[in-house]
Amino acid sequence: MWTESDNKLTREFKFNNFKDALLFINKVADISEKYNHHPEIYNVYNRVKLSLCTHDKGSIITDKDYNLAQKIDELL
């Protein structure tokens, strides 16, 4: 579930292993390029944390972030 904190939408994902986490990150990269909206990505072994905010609107959460979050959720 995505949470709102510090003007960002954030969600943590857990995978079976490092390779699965990286495969997910690459899928997120493809979607991010398609929509020209890029998350902050943190990866440690099998865990991925994504944070979304719209930098060109003053680093706040906008519809652009909610839409990208929905597209990312569809990957699962």
Secondary structure as GFF3:
##gff-version 3
##sequence-region A 1 76
A	DSSP	beta_strand	3	5	.	.	.	ID=ss1
A	DSSP	beta_strand	8	14	.	.	.	ID=ss2
A	DSSP	alpha_helix	18	35	.	.	.	ID=ss3
A	DSSP	beta_strand	40	44	.	.	.	ID=ss4
A	DSSP	beta_strand	47	52	.	.	.	ID=ss5
A	DSSP	three_ten_helix	55	57	.	.	.	ID=ss6
A	DSSP	alpha_helix	63	73	.	.	.	ID=ss7
###
